[in-house]
Amino acid sequence: MDEKKMIENYKSRVKRQNEKAKENYDRISVTLPKGTKDRIRAQGLTINGFVNQLVLEKLDELENNNNECPF
C-alpha cells in the first residue's frame, strides 16, 4: 500500500470515528479555576470520568426529587 492510500484510509477512519462520536455523545466545554485539573488527577481520576460521574449523579438526584433545582 502506498503512502497516499494509507493517508486516505487514515483520514476516512478518523472521519467515521468523529461522525459516530457526534451521533452518540453530547459535547460540552467547562471552564474551571486554574489548578482544578491537577487536583482531579491527583486523586487518580480522569477529567472526563470525574465530570461525567458528578453530572450524571446530580442529574439523577434532581430527577428523583421532582426536579427541584437547589441552585
All heavy atoms as a GROMACS GRO file, in nm:
protein
  584
    1MET      N    1   0.086  -0.118   0.000
    1MET     CA    2   0.000   0.000   0.000
    1MET      C    3   0.090   0.123   0.000
    1MET      O    4   0.181   0.134   0.080
    1MET     CB    5  -0.090  -0.003   0.124
    1MET     CG    6  -0.186   0.111   0.133
    1MET     SD    7  -0.295   0.111   0.277
    1MET     CE    8  -0.382  -0.041   0.259
    2ASP      N    9   0.062   0.213  -0.091
    2ASP     CA   10   0.145   0.331  -0.098
    2ASP      C   11   0.104   0.434   0.008
    2ASP      O   12   0.000   0.424   0.071
    2ASP     CB   13   0.143   0.392  -0.238
    2ASP     CG   14   0.007   0.448  -0.278
    2ASP    OD1   15  -0.091   0.426  -0.204
    2ASP    OD2   16  -0.001   0.514  -0.383
    3GLU      N   17   0.190   0.531   0.029
    3GLU     CA   18   0.170   0.630   0.134
    3GLU      C   19   0.041   0.711   0.114
    3GLU      O   20  -0.030   0.739   0.209
    3GLU     CB   21   0.291   0.723   0.140
    3GLU     CG   22   0.286   0.819   0.256
    3GLU     CD   23   0.412   0.902   0.268
    3GLU    OE1   24   0.517   0.860   0.214
    3GLU    OE2   25   0.405   1.009   0.330
    4LYS      N   26   0.012   0.745  -0.010
    4LYS     CA   27  -0.109   0.824  -0.039
    4LYS      C   28  -0.234   0.747   0.002
    4LYS      O   29  -0.325   0.802   0.063
    4LYS     CB   30  -0.114   0.858  -0.188
    4LYS     CG   31  -0.228   0.948  -0.225
    4LYS     CD   32  -0.221   0.987  -0.372
    4LYS     CE   33  -0.337   1.079  -0.406
    4LYS     NZ   34  -0.333   1.120  -0.546
    5LYS      N   35  -0.239   0.618  -0.028
    5LYS     CA   36  -0.354   0.535   0.008
    5LYS      C   37  -0.365   0.522   0.160
    5LYS      O   38  -0.476   0.523   0.215
    5LYS     CB   39  -0.340   0.397  -0.058
    5LYS     CG   40  -0.457   0.307  -0.036
    5LYS     CD   41  -0.580   0.358  -0.109
    5LYS     CE   42  -0.691   0.257  -0.098
    5LYS     NZ   43  -0.820   0.309  -0.139
    6MET      N   44  -0.251   0.508   0.228
    6MET     CA   45  -0.252   0.497   0.374
    6MET      C   46  -0.309   0.624   0.437
    6MET      O   47  -0.388   0.617   0.531
    6MET     CB   48  -0.110   0.470   0.426
    6MET     CG   49  -0.063   0.330   0.398
    6MET     SD   50   0.110   0.297   0.440
    6MET     CE   51   0.127   0.366   0.600
    7ILE      N   52  -0.271   0.739   0.384
    7ILE     CA   53  -0.321   0.867   0.436
    7ILE      C   54  -0.471   0.879   0.411
    7ILE      O   55  -0.546   0.922   0.499
    7ILE     CB   56  -0.243   0.985   0.373
    7ILE    CG1   57  -0.099   0.983   0.424
    7ILE    CG2   58  -0.311   1.118   0.405
    7ILE    CD1   59  -0.007   1.081   0.353
    8GLU      N   60  -0.517   0.839   0.294
    8GLU     CA   61  -0.660   0.842   0.263
    8GLU      C   62  -0.738   0.752   0.358
    8GLU      O   63  -0.845   0.789   0.407
    8GLU     CB   64  -0.684   0.800   0.118
    8GLU     CG   65  -0.642   0.902   0.016
    8GLU     CD   66  -0.657   0.852  -0.127
    8GLU    OE1   67  -0.730   0.752  -0.149
    8GLU    OE2   68  -0.595   0.911  -0.216
    9ASN      N   69  -0.686   0.632   0.383
    9ASN     CA   70  -0.753   0.539   0.476
    9ASN      C   71  -0.759   0.597   0.616
    9ASN      O   72  -0.860   0.585   0.686
    9ASN     CB   73  -0.680   0.404   0.479
    9ASN     CG   74  -0.705   0.322   0.355
    9ASN    OD1   75  -0.797   0.350   0.279
    9ASN    ND2   76  -0.621   0.223   0.332
   10TYR      N   77  -0.650   0.659   0.659
   10TYR     CA   78  -0.645   0.721   0.791
   10TYR      C   79  -0.749   0.832   0.803
   10TYR      O   80  -0.825   0.838   0.900
   10TYR     CB   81  -0.505   0.776   0.818
   10TYR     CG   82  -0.497   0.859   0.944
   10TYR    CD1   83  -0.497   0.799   1.069
   10TYR    CD2   84  -0.493   0.998   0.936
   10TYR    CE1   85  -0.491   0.877   1.184
   10TYR    CE2   86  -0.488   1.076   1.050
   10TYR     CZ   87  -0.486   1.014   1.174
   10TYR     OH   88  -0.482   1.091   1.288
   11LYS      N   89  -0.754   0.919   0.705
   11LYS     CA   90  -0.850   1.030   0.706
   11LYS      C   91  -0.993   0.977   0.706
   11LYS      O   92  -1.080   1.030   0.776
   11LYS     CB   93  -0.827   1.123   0.587
   11LYS     CG   94  -0.704   1.209   0.601
   11LYS     CD   95  -0.687   1.301   0.483
   11LYS     CE   96  -0.565   1.389   0.496
   11LYS     NZ   97  -0.551   1.482   0.384
   12SER      N   98  -1.019   0.875   0.631
   12SER     CA   99  -1.151   0.815   0.624
   12SER      C  100  -1.190   0.756   0.760
   12SER      O  101  -1.303   0.772   0.807
   12SER     CB  102  -1.154   0.707   0.516
   12SER     OG  103  -1.278   0.642   0.515
   13ARG      N  104  -1.096   0.688   0.824
   13ARG     CA  105  -1.122   0.627   0.955
   13ARG      C  106  -1.150   0.734   1.060
   13ARG      O  107  -1.245   0.723   1.138
   13ARG     CB  108  -1.003   0.540   0.997
   13ARG     CG  109  -1.030   0.462   1.125
   13ARG     CD  110  -0.919   0.364   1.159
   13ARG     NE  111  -0.795   0.433   1.191
   13ARG     CZ  112  -0.682   0.427   1.121
   13ARG    NH1  113  -0.676   0.354   1.012
   13ARG    NH2  114  -0.575   0.492   1.160
   14VAL      N  115  -1.073   0.840   1.060
   14VAL     CA  116  -1.092   0.949   1.156
   14VAL      C  117  -1.229   1.014   1.134
   14VAL      O  118  -1.301   1.044   1.229
   14VAL     CB  119  -0.978   1.052   1.146
   14VAL    CG1  120  -1.012   1.179   1.223
   14VAL    CG2  121  -0.848   0.992   1.196
   15LYS      N  122  -1.266   1.033   1.008
   15LYS     CA  123  -1.395   1.094   0.976
   15LYS      C  124  -1.510   1.007   1.028
   15LYS      O  125  -1.605   1.058   1.088
   15LYS     CB  126  -1.408   1.114   0.825
   15LYS     CG  127  -1.533   1.186   0.784
   15LYS     CD  128  -1.537   1.212   0.635
   15LYS     CE  129  -1.666   1.285   0.598
   15LYS     NZ  130  -1.673   1.315   0.456
   16ARG      N  131  -1.501   0.876   1.008
   16ARG     CA  132  -1.605   0.785   1.059
   16ARG      C  133  -1.613   0.788   1.212
   16ARG      O  134  -1.721   0.789   1.270
   16ARG     CB  135  -1.579   0.642   1.012
   16ARG     CG  136  -1.612   0.616   0.868
   16ARG     CD  137  -1.612   0.468   0.832
   16ARG     NE  138  -1.497   0.394   0.881
   16ARG     CZ  139  -1.382   0.379   0.814
   16ARG    NH1  140  -1.368   0.436   0.695
   16ARG    NH2  141  -1.283   0.309   0.865
   17GLN      N  142  -1.498   0.790   1.276
   17GLN     CA  143  -1.495   0.795   1.422
   17GLN      C  144  -1.558   0.924   1.474
   17GLN      O  145  -1.635   0.922   1.571
   17GLN     CB  146  -1.351   0.783   1.474
   17GLN     CG  147  -1.292   0.646   1.456
   17GLN     CD  148  -1.143   0.643   1.486
   17GLN    OE1  149  -1.074   0.746   1.485
   17GLN    NE2  150  -1.092   0.524   1.512
   18ASN      N  151  -1.528   1.036   1.410
   18ASN     CA  152  -1.586   1.164   1.450
   18ASN      C  153  -1.737   1.168   1.429
   18ASN      O  154  -1.812   1.220   1.513
   18ASN     CB  155  -1.519   1.279   1.376
   18ASN     CG  156  -1.378   1.305   1.424
   18ASN    OD1  157  -1.341   1.266   1.534
   18ASN    ND2  158  -1.299   1.369   1.340
   19GLU      N  159  -1.784   1.111   1.318
   19GLU     CA  160  -1.927   1.107   1.291
   19GLU      C  161  -1.999   1.021   1.395
   19GLU      O  162  -2.106   1.058   1.443
   19GLU     CB  163  -1.953   1.052   1.150
   19GLU     CG  164  -1.916   1.150   1.041
   19GLU     CD  165  -1.918   1.090   0.901
   19GLU    OE1  166  -1.942   0.967   0.888
   19GLU    OE2  167  -1.896   1.165   0.805
   20LYS      N  168  -1.940   0.908   1.430
   20LYS     CA  169  -2.000   0.819   1.530
   20LYS      C  170  -2.005   0.889   1.667
   20LYS      O  171  -2.105   0.880   1.739
   20LYS     CB  172  -1.922   0.689   1.540
   20LYS     CG  173  -1.987   0.588   1.628
   20LYS     CD  174  -1.924   0.452   1.613
   20LYS     CE  175  -1.999   0.354   1.700
   20LYS     NZ  176  -2.029   0.232   1.633
   21ALA      N  177  -1.900   0.962   1.702
   21ALA     CA  178  -1.898   1.035   1.828
   21ALA      C  179  -2.007   1.143   1.830
   21ALA      O  180  -2.075   1.161   1.931
   21ALA     CB  181  -1.760   1.098   1.851
   22LYS      N  182  -2.027   1.212   1.719
   22LYS     CA  183  -2.131   1.315   1.711
   22LYS      C  184  -2.270   1.254   1.730
   22LYS      O  185  -2.359   1.316   1.787
   22LYS     CB  186  -2.126   1.388   1.576
   22LYS     CG  187  -2.024   1.496   1.570
   22LYS     CD  188  -2.035   1.569   1.437
   22LYS     CE  189  -1.934   1.681   1.428
   22LYS     NZ  190  -1.944   1.755   1.302
   23GLU      N  191  -2.290   1.134   1.677
   23GLU     CA  192  -2.420   1.068   1.686
   23GLU      C  193  -2.449   1.019   1.828
   23GLU      O  194  -2.564   1.014   1.870
   23GLU     CB  195  -2.425   0.947   1.593
   23GLU     CG  196  -2.426   0.982   1.447
   23GLU     CD  197  -2.412   0.859   1.357
   23GLU    OE1  198  -2.415   0.746   1.409
   23GLU    OE2  199  -2.397   0.877   1.235
   24ASN      N  200  -2.345   0.982   1.903
   24ASN     CA  201  -2.365   0.913   2.030
   24ASN      C  202  -2.335   0.994   2.156
   24ASN      O  203  -2.365   0.949   2.266
   24ASN     CB  204  -2.281   0.785   2.032
   24ASN     CG  205  -2.328   0.686   1.928
   24ASN    OD1  206  -2.445   0.652   1.925
   24ASN    ND2  207  -2.239   0.643   1.842
   25TYR      N  208  -2.275   1.112   2.141
   25TYR     CA  209  -2.233   1.187   2.258
   25TYR      C  210  -2.267   1.335   2.243
   25TYR      O  211  -2.265   1.389   2.133
   25TYR     CB  212  -2.082   1.174   2.281
   25TYR     CG  213  -2.039   1.032   2.307
   25TYR    CD1  214  -1.985   0.954   2.206
   25TYR    CD2  215  -2.055   0.975   2.432
   25TYR    CE1  216  -1.946   0.823   2.229
   25TYR    CE2  217  -2.017   0.844   2.456
   25TYR     CZ  218  -1.962   0.769   2.354
   25TYR     OH  219  -1.926   0.639   2.377
   26ASP      N  220  -2.294   1.399   2.356
   26ASP     CA  221  -2.305   1.544   2.361
   26ASP      C  222  -2.169   1.597   2.404
   26ASP      O  223  -2.101   1.536   2.487
   26ASP     CB  224  -2.410   1.589   2.464
   26ASP     CG  225  -2.551   1.562   2.418
   26ASP    OD1  226  -2.577   1.566   2.298
   26ASP    OD2  227  -2.637   1.535   2.505
   27ARG      N  228  -2.131   1.710   2.352
   27ARG     CA  229  -2.002   1.768   2.385
   27ARG      C  230  -2.026   1.900   2.456
   27ARG      O  231  -2.107   1.982   2.412
   27ARG     CB  232  -1.925   1.793   2.256
   27ARG     CG  233  -1.778   1.808   2.271
   27ARG     CD  234  -1.714   1.776   2.137
   27ARG     NE  235  -1.576   1.751   2.130
   27ARG     CZ  236  -1.502   1.673   2.206
   27ARG    NH1  237  -1.554   1.611   2.304
   27ARG    NH2  238  -1.374   1.657   2.185
   28ILE      N  239  -1.957   1.919   2.569
   28ILE     CA  240  -1.967   2.045   2.642
   28ILE      C  241  -1.826   2.093   2.676
   28ILE      O  242  -1.732   2.015   2.680
   28ILE     CB  243  -2.051   2.032   2.772
   28ILE    CG1  244  -1.989   1.930   2.867
   28ILE    CG2  245  -2.194   1.994   2.740
   28ILE    CD1  246  -2.053   1.927   3.003
   29SER      N  247  -1.816   2.220   2.701
   29SER     CA  248  -1.689   2.279   2.742
   29SER      C  249  -1.709   2.338   2.881
   29SER      O  250  -1.810   2.406   2.906
   29SER     CB  251  -1.649   2.388   2.643
   29SER     OG  252  -1.530   2.450   2.686
   30VAL      N  253  -1.615   2.312   2.969
   30VAL     CA  254  -1.626   2.358   3.107
   30VAL      C  255  -1.503   2.442   3.139
   30VAL      O  256  -1.390   2.404   3.109
   30VAL     CB  257  -1.634   2.238   3.204
   30VAL    CG1  258  -1.642   2.285   3.348
   30VAL    CG2  259  -1.752   2.149   3.170
   31THR      N  260  -1.525   2.556   3.202
   31THR     CA  261  -1.416   2.641   3.246
   31THR      C  262  -1.411   2.637   3.398
   31THR      O  263  -1.510   2.668   3.465
   31THR     CB  264  -1.437   2.786   3.198
   31THR    OG1  265  -1.451   2.784   3.055
   31THR    CG2  266  -1.321   2.874   3.237
   32LEU      N  267  -1.297   2.597   3.451
   32LEU     CA  268  -1.279   2.582   3.596
   32LEU      C  269  -1.157   2.663   3.640
   32LEU      O  270  -1.071   2.695   3.559
   32LEU     CB  271  -1.258   2.434   3.631
   32LEU     CG  272  -1.372   2.340   3.593
   32LEU    CD1  273  -1.326   2.196   3.604
   32LEU    CD2  274  -1.492   2.365   3.681
   33PRO      N  275  -1.150   2.693   3.769
   33PRO     CA  276  -1.033   2.767   3.819
   33PRO      C  277  -0.903   2.691   3.791
   33PRO      O  278  -0.899   2.568   3.790
   33PRO     CB  279  -1.058   2.777   3.970
   33PRO     CG  280  -1.206   2.760   3.985
   33PRO     CD  281  -1.248   2.668   3.875
   34LYS      N  282  -0.798   2.768   3.770
   34LYS     CA  283  -0.665   2.712   3.744
   34LYS      C  284  -0.627   2.616   3.857
   34LYS      O  285  -0.649   2.644   3.974
   34LYS     CB  286  -0.564   2.826   3.737
   34LYS     CG  287  -0.430   2.788   3.685
   34LYS     CD  288  -0.433   2.785   3.536
   34LYS     CE  289  -0.292   2.778   3.481
   34LYS     NZ  290  -0.292   2.738   3.344
   35GLY      N  291  -0.574   2.501   3.819
   35GLY     CA  292  -0.530   2.402   3.917
   35GLY      C  293  -0.631   2.292   3.942
   35GLY      O  294  -0.600   2.190   4.004
   36THR      N  295  -0.755   2.310   3.893
   36THR     CA  296  -0.859   2.210   3.916
   36THR      C  297  -0.825   2.077   3.849
   36THR      O  298  -0.844   1.971   3.909
   36THR     CB  299  -0.996   2.261   3.866
   36THR    OG1  300  -1.024   2.386   3.932
   36THR    CG2  301  -1.106   2.163   3.895
   37LYS      N  302  -0.775   2.082   3.727
   37LYS     CA  303  -0.738   1.958   3.658
   37LYS      C  304  -0.632   1.880   3.736
   37LYS      O  305  -0.642   1.759   3.752
   37LYS     CB  306  -0.686   1.987   3.516
   37LYS     CG  307  -0.793   2.030   3.421
   37LYS     CD  308  -0.750   2.039   3.276
   37LYS     CE  309  -0.608   2.069   3.247
   37LYS     NZ  310  -0.578   2.084   3.104
   38ASP      N  311  -0.534   1.952   3.788
   38ASP     CA  312  -0.429   1.886   3.865
   38ASP      C  313  -0.485   1.823   3.992
   38ASP      O  314  -0.443   1.714   4.031
   38ASP     CB  315  -0.318   1.985   3.901
   38ASP     CG  316  -0.240   2.032   3.779
   38ASP    OD1  317  -0.235   1.956   3.678
   38ASP    OD2  318  -0.184   2.142   3.784
   39ARG      N  319  -0.579   1.889   4.056
   39ARG     CA  320  -0.640   1.836   4.177
   39ARG      C  321  -0.719   1.708   4.147
   39ARG      O  322  -0.715   1.612   4.224
   39ARG     CB  323  -0.734   1.940   4.240
   39ARG     CG  324  -0.660   2.058   4.299
   39ARG     CD  325  -0.754   2.166   4.348
   39ARG     NE  326  -0.841   2.115   4.453
   39ARG     CZ  327  -0.953   2.175   4.492
   39ARG    NH1  328  -0.991   2.287   4.433
   39ARG    NH2  329  -1.026   2.124   4.587
   40ILE      N  330  -0.790   1.706   4.034
   40ILE     CA  331  -0.866   1.587   3.995
   40ILE      C  332  -0.770   1.473   3.963
   40ILE      O  333  -0.788   1.360   4.011
   40ILE     CB  334  -0.957   1.617   3.874
   40ILE    CG1  335  -1.066   1.718   3.913
   40ILE    CG2  336  -1.020   1.489   3.820
   40ILE    CD1  337  -1.144   1.775   3.796
   41ARG      N  338  -0.668   1.501   3.887
   41ARG     CA  339  -0.569   1.398   3.850
   41ARG      C  340  -0.495   1.345   3.973
   41ARG      O  341  -0.458   1.228   3.978
   41ARG     CB  342  -0.470   1.453   3.749
   41ARG     CG  343  -0.531   1.474   3.613
   41ARG     CD  344  -0.428   1.524   3.515
   41ARG     NE  345  -0.489   1.549   3.385
   41ARG     CZ  346  -0.458   1.652   3.308
   41ARG    NH1  347  -0.368   1.739   3.346
   41ARG    NH2  348  -0.518   1.667   3.192
   42ALA      N  349  -0.472   1.431   4.072
   42ALA     CA  350  -0.403   1.390   4.195
   42ALA      C  351  -0.483   1.285   4.271
   42ALA      O  352  -0.428   1.209   4.350
   42ALA     CB  353  -0.375   1.511   4.284
   43GLN      N  354  -0.613   1.279   4.246
   43GLN     CA  355  -0.700   1.179   4.308
   43GLN      C  356  -0.699   1.048   4.229
   43GLN      O  357  -0.770   0.954   4.264
   43GLN     CB  358  -0.843   1.232   4.319
   43GLN     CG  359  -0.857   1.356   4.404
   43GLN     CD  360  -0.811   1.333   4.546
   43GLN    OE1  361  -0.842   1.233   4.608
   43GLN    NE2  362  -0.730   1.425   4.597
   44GLY      N  363  -0.622   1.044   4.121
   44GLY     CA  364  -0.614   0.925   4.037
   44GLY      C  365  -0.732   0.911   3.942
   44GLY      O  366  -0.762   0.801   3.896
   45LEU      N  367  -0.798   1.021   3.912
   45LEU     CA  368  -0.916   1.020   3.827
   45LEU      C  369  -0.885   1.086   3.692
   45LEU      O  370  -0.793   1.166   3.682
   45LEU     CB  371  -1.030   1.097   3.895
   45LEU     CG  372  -1.070   1.046   4.033
   45LEU    CD1  373  -1.161   1.147   4.101
   45LEU    CD2  374  -1.136   0.911   4.023
   46THR      N  375  -0.967   1.054   3.593
   46THR     CA  376  -0.958   1.127   3.467
   46THR      C  377  -1.056   1.244   3.473
   46THR      O  378  -1.157   1.237   3.544
   46THR     CB  379  -0.996   1.038   3.347
   46THR    OG1  380  -1.133   0.999   3.358
   46THR    CG2  381  -0.907   0.915   3.339
   47ILE      N  382  -1.026   1.348   3.400
   47ILE     CA  383  -1.111   1.466   3.398
   47ILE      C  384  -1.250   1.429   3.346
   47ILE      O  385  -1.352   1.459   3.408
   47ILE     CB  386  -1.050   1.578   3.311
   47ILE    CG1  387  -0.906   1.609   3.350
   47ILE    CG2  388  -1.138   1.704   3.315
   47ILE    CD1  389  -0.884   1.647   3.492
   48ASN      N  390  -1.253   1.362   3.231
   48ASN     CA  391  -1.380   1.326   3.169
   48ASN      C  392  -1.462   1.234   3.260
   48ASN      O  393  -1.582   1.254   3.278
   48ASN     CB  394  -1.354   1.260   3.033
   48ASN     CG  395  -1.480   1.249   2.951
   48ASN    OD1  396  -1.546   1.348   2.926
   48ASN    ND2  397  -1.513   1.128   2.909
   49GLY      N  398  -1.399   1.134   3.316
   49GLY     CA  399  -1.469   1.040   3.404
   49GLY      C  400  -1.525   1.109   3.526
   49GLY      O  401  -1.638   1.084   3.569
   50PHE      N  402  -1.447   1.198   3.584
   50PHE     CA  403  -1.489   1.271   3.704
   50PHE      C  404  -1.610   1.359   3.675
   50PHE      O  405  -1.711   1.355   3.747
   50PHE     CB  406  -1.372   1.356   3.754
   50PHE     CG  407  -1.400   1.432   3.880
   50PHE    CD1  408  -1.412   1.367   4.001
   50PHE    CD2  409  -1.412   1.570   3.878
   50PHE    CE1  410  -1.437   1.439   4.119
   50PHE    CE2  411  -1.437   1.642   3.992
   50PHE     CZ  412  -1.449   1.576   4.114
   51VAL      N  413  -1.602   1.436   3.568
   51VAL     CA  414  -1.712   1.526   3.532
   51VAL      C  415  -1.836   1.445   3.497
   51VAL      O  416  -1.947   1.477   3.543
   51VAL     CB  417  -1.671   1.620   3.417
   51VAL    CG1  418  -1.790   1.698   3.364
   51VAL    CG2  419  -1.561   1.715   3.463
   52ASN      N  420  -1.821   1.339   3.417
   52ASN     CA  421  -1.936   1.255   3.381
   52ASN      C  422  -2.005   1.199   3.504
   52ASN      O  423  -2.128   1.204   3.516
   52ASN     CB  424  -1.893   1.139   3.291
   52ASN     CG  425  -1.888   1.177   3.146
   52ASN    OD1  426  -1.974   1.248   3.097
   52ASN    ND2  427  -1.787   1.130   3.077
   53GLN      N  428  -1.927   1.144   3.596
   53GLN     CA  429  -1.984   1.083   3.716
   53GLN      C  430  -2.062   1.185   3.798
   53GLN      O  431  -2.176   1.160   3.839
   53GLN     CB  432  -1.875   1.020   3.802
   53GLN     CG  433  -1.929   0.954   3.927
   53GLN     CD  434  -1.819   0.890   4.010
   53GLN    OE1  435  -1.706   0.877   3.966
   53GLN    NE2  436  -1.853   0.852   4.131
   54LEU      N  437  -2.003   1.300   3.822
   54LEU     CA  438  -2.070   1.403   3.902
   54LEU      C  439  -2.196   1.456   3.835
   54LEU      O  440  -2.300   1.472   3.901
   54LEU     CB  441  -1.975   1.518   3.932
   54LEU     CG  442  -1.860   1.486   4.026
   54LEU    CD1  443  -1.772   1.609   4.043
   54LEU    CD2  444  -1.909   1.436   4.159
   55VAL      N  445  -2.189   1.482   3.707
   55VAL     CA  446  -2.305   1.536   3.635
   55VAL      C  447  -2.419   1.435   3.635
   55VAL      O  448  -2.534   1.469   3.666
   55VAL     CB  449  -2.267   1.576   3.490
   55VAL    CG1  450  -2.391   1.604   3.407
   55VAL    CG2  451  -2.176   1.698   3.492
   56LEU      N  452  -2.390   1.309   3.604
   56LEU     CA  453  -2.495   1.208   3.598
   56LEU      C  454  -2.554   1.180   3.737
   56LEU      O  455  -2.677   1.163   3.750
   56LEU     CB  456  -2.443   1.080   3.534
   56LEU     CG  457  -2.406   1.095   3.386
   56LEU    CD1  458  -2.342   0.967   3.334
   56LEU    CD2  459  -2.526   1.133   3.302
   57GLU      N  460  -2.471   1.178   3.841
   57GLU     CA  461  -2.523   1.157   3.977
   57GLU      C  462  -2.616   1.271   4.017
   57GLU      O  463  -2.723   1.249   4.073
   57GLU     CB  464  -2.408   1.146   4.077
   57GLU     CG  465  -2.336   1.013   4.073
   57GLU     CD  466  -2.217   1.007   4.167
   57GLU    OE1  467  -2.191   1.107   4.240
   57GLU    OE2  468  -2.148   0.904   4.167
   58LYS      N  469  -2.573   1.394   3.992
   58LYS     CA  470  -2.654   1.511   4.030
   58LYS      C  471  -2.783   1.517   3.949
   58LYS      O  472  -2.889   1.549   4.003
   58LYS     CB  473  -2.573   1.640   4.012
   58LYS     CG  474  -2.636   1.759   4.077
   58LYS     CD  475  -2.644   1.739   4.227
   58LYS     CE  476  -2.688   1.862   4.298
   58LYS     NZ  477  -2.699   1.843   4.443
   59LEU      N  478  -2.777   1.484   3.822
   59LEU     CA  479  -2.895   1.484   3.738
   59LEU      C  480  -2.996   1.380   3.786
   59LEU      O  481  -3.116   1.408   3.796
   59LEU     CB  482  -2.856   1.458   3.592
   59LEU     CG  483  -2.967   1.470   3.488
   59LEU    CD1  484  -3.032   1.607   3.493
   59LEU    CD2  485  -2.910   1.443   3.351
   60ASP      N  486  -2.948   1.260   3.821
   60ASP     CA  487  -3.037   1.157   3.877
   60ASP      C  488  -3.102   1.206   4.006
   60ASP      O  489  -3.221   1.187   4.028
   60ASP     CB  490  -2.960   1.027   3.904
   60ASP     CG  491  -2.925   0.951   3.778
   60ASP    OD1  492  -2.986   0.979   3.673
   60ASP    OD2  493  -2.836   0.864   3.786
   61GLU      N  494  -3.023   1.269   4.090
   61GLU     CA  495  -3.073   1.322   4.217
   61GLU      C  496  -3.183   1.426   4.192
   61GLU      O  497  -3.288   1.424   4.256
   61GLU     CB  498  -2.959   1.384   4.296
   61GLU     CG  499  -2.997   1.440   4.431
   61GLU     CD  500  -2.879   1.506   4.499
   61GLU    OE1  501  -2.770   1.446   4.501
   61GLU    OE2  502  -2.896   1.620   4.548
   62LEU      N  503  -3.160   1.518   4.099
   62LEU     CA  504  -3.258   1.621   4.067
   62LEU      C  505  -3.386   1.560   4.012
   62LEU      O  506  -3.496   1.601   4.047
   62LEU     CB  507  -3.201   1.721   3.967
   62LEU     CG  508  -3.094   1.816   4.018
   62LEU    CD1  509  -3.032   1.893   3.903
   62LEU    CD2  510  -3.152   1.910   4.122
   63GLU      N  511  -3.371   1.462   3.923
   63GLU     CA  512  -3.489   1.399   3.863
   63GLU      C  513  -3.570   1.320   3.966
   63GLU      O  514  -3.692   1.313   3.957
   63GLU     CB  515  -3.446   1.308   3.748
   63GLU     CG  516  -3.396   1.386   3.629
   63GLU     CD  517  -3.338   1.300   3.519
   63GLU    OE1  518  -3.303   1.182   3.544
   63GLU    OE2  519  -3.321   1.352   3.408
   64ASN      N  520  -3.502   1.265   4.066
   64ASN     CA  521  -3.572   1.189   4.170
   64ASN      C  522  -3.635   1.277   4.276
   64ASN      O  523  -3.715   1.232   4.356
   64ASN     CB  524  -3.477   1.089   4.237
   64ASN     CG  525  -3.438   0.976   4.142
   64ASN    OD1  526  -3.515   0.939   4.054
   64ASN    ND2  527  -3.318   0.924   4.159
   65ASN      N  528  -3.600   1.405   4.279
   65ASN     CA  529  -3.655   1.500   4.376
   65ASN      C  530  -3.750   1.598   4.309
   65ASN      O  531  -3.751   1.716   4.342
   65ASN     CB  532  -3.542   1.575   4.448
   65ASN     CG  533  -3.463   1.485   4.538
   65ASN    OD1  534  -3.517   1.392   4.597
   65ASN    ND2  535  -3.334   1.510   4.550
   66ASN      N  536  -3.828   1.550   4.216
   66ASN     CA  537  -3.928   1.634   4.147
   66ASN      C  538  -3.868   1.757   4.082
   66ASN      O  539  -3.929   1.864   4.082
   66ASN     CB  540  -4.039   1.674   4.245
   66ASN     CG  541  -4.111   1.554   4.300
   66ASN    OD1  542  -4.134   1.455   4.229
   66ASN    ND2  543  -4.144   1.558   4.428
   67ASN      N  544  -3.748   1.743   4.028
   67ASN     CA  545  -3.684   1.850   3.952
   67ASN      C  546  -3.666   1.979   4.031
   67ASN      O  547  -3.666   2.088   3.973
   67ASN     CB  548  -3.759   1.879   3.823
   67ASN     CG  549  -3.756   1.761   3.727
   67ASN    OD1  550  -3.655   1.695   3.716
   67ASN    ND2  551  -3.866   1.736   3.662
   68GLU      N  552  -3.653   1.972   4.161
   68GLU     CA  553  -3.630   2.092   4.241
   68GLU      C  554  -3.481   2.125   4.240
   68GLU      O  555  -3.402   2.061   4.303
   68GLU     CB  556  -3.679   2.072   4.384
   68GLU     CG  557  -3.830   2.056   4.394
   68GLU     CD  558  -3.877   2.034   4.536
   68GLU    OE1  559  -3.801   2.064   4.630
   68GLU    OE2  560  -3.989   1.986   4.552
   69CYS      N  561  -3.449   2.226   4.164
   69CYS     CA  562  -3.309   2.266   4.150
   69CYS      C  563  -3.263   2.339   4.275
   69CYS      O  564  -3.325   2.436   4.317
   69CYS     CB  565  -3.291   2.354   4.026
   69CYS     SG  566  -3.120   2.399   3.996
   70PRO      N  567  -3.153   2.297   4.336
   70PRO     CA  568  -3.106   2.362   4.459
   70PRO      C  569  -3.026   2.489   4.433
   70PRO      O  570  -2.983   2.553   4.527
   70PRO     CB  571  -3.013   2.254   4.519
   70PRO     CG  572  -2.960   2.181   4.399
   70PRO     CD  573  -3.073   2.181   4.300
   71PHE      N  574  -3.008   2.528   4.308
   71PHE     CA  575  -2.926   2.645   4.278
   71PHE      C  576  -3.012   2.768   4.263
   71PHE      O  577  -3.114   2.773   4.211
   71PHE     CB  578  -2.847   2.623   4.149
   71PHE     CG  579  -2.768   2.496   4.151
   71PHE    CD1  580  -2.805   2.390   4.070
   71PHE    CD2  581  -2.661   2.480   4.236
   71PHE    CE1  582  -2.732   2.271   4.071
   71PHE    CE2  583  -2.589   2.363   4.238
   71PHE     CZ  584  -2.625   2.257   4.155
   0.00000   0.00000   0.00000
